[in-house]
Amino acid sequence: MGGKEKALVLIRDMLPALIVLLVIWCAGRLAEVLAGVLPSFNCPVTLGNLLGGILLLAGAEGLITLLTKYAFANSRSFNKKWAAVLVIVFIAAVCVNYLLTYKVFSIHLGAAEC
């Protein structure tokens, strides 16, 4: 497979994960609006949301690759170093999401949900 095909396969694999992540984010923001944490349906998207989402998607892709690469191998060939890196990536994604609060733009939840 050439570079162009690999890029298209990566995009094809990442789009469903991105959609699931956006639905979870919208549901969480809707719960915040209904609980009274956010004053209106105009929800801010922070830099932490964007970077955390990118880290989550990259970590999920790495986890799937790690699990499928060693699915039929013996248990001793599982790469524990990459597993540790993925744990650090997931922890960093959560920390970045909560610590970087710079507002990049806002989305009205009425326009975001179908």
N, C-alpha and C positions, 0 to 999 in steps of 0.2 A: 504494500500500500504506500502510495506517495504522500508527500506532506499535505497536499490539498485535501486528499481523502481523509487523512487522519484528523485534520482540523474540522472537516464537516461532520465526521463521526463524533468528535468531542462536543461540537455544538448540538448535534442531535441528542446526545446523551444528557447534556446539561440542561436543556430547555424544560423537560418535565420536572427536574429537581428545582429549577428556578420558579416554576409555576407553583409547586407545592410550598416552597418557602414564602412566596408572596401571599398565598392564601393564609398560611399560618400567621404571617405578620399582620395582615388585614384583620383577621379574627381577633388577634391580641389587641390591636388598636381599637377595634369595635367594643371589646370587653372593657377597655379602659374608658371609653366614652360613656358606655352604659353604667359603669361604676362611678362616674363623676370625676375621674382622674384628669381626663382631658375635657376642656370646656365645650368643644364643638366637634363636628365631624371633620374639620380641617386638621389633619394629623401631620405633624412635622416628621420629616425623614432626616435623621442625623447622619453625620459622617460615620459614627459607630455602627449604625444600621447597615450602611452600604459596605463598609470594610468587614464587618462581622458576617454579613451574608456572603461576601466573596470568599472569606476564609472557610465558612461552613460548606460552601459548594466545592471548594478545592479539597477540603478534608474528606468530604463524602466521596468524591471521585477517587481520591487516594485510597480510602478504605475499601471501596468496591474493587479497585485494582489489586490491592493487597490480598483481599479475601479470595478473589477469583484466580489469582496467579498461583496460589498454594492450595487450591481446593482439592486436588487429587494427589498431592504430594504427601509424603509422610509428615508426621507432626514435628519432627526435628528441623525441618527446613523452613518453618515459619520465621519470618524476619522480625525479631523483637525490636530492633532498632527503629525500623519504619513504623511499627506500632506505637512506640514511644513518641516519635515525631508527630504522629496523627493525634495522639492524646494532647500533646502540647498545642497543636493547631486548634483543636476544638476548645481547649481552655482559653487560648488567646482570642478566639472568636467571641466567646461569651464576655470576656473582660473588655475587649474593644467596644463591644456593643453597649456596655454600660458606662464606660469611662469617657468615650469621645461623644460629647453632647452638642457639638457644633451643628446648627441647623443648616442643611443644604437646600432643601425645598420642602414644600408641603403638598400633600395629596388630600383631596376631599374624598372621604370614604364612599360617598354616594356615586362618585364617578369611577372609583376603583373597583367596586364590586359589580358583578353582573347578575 
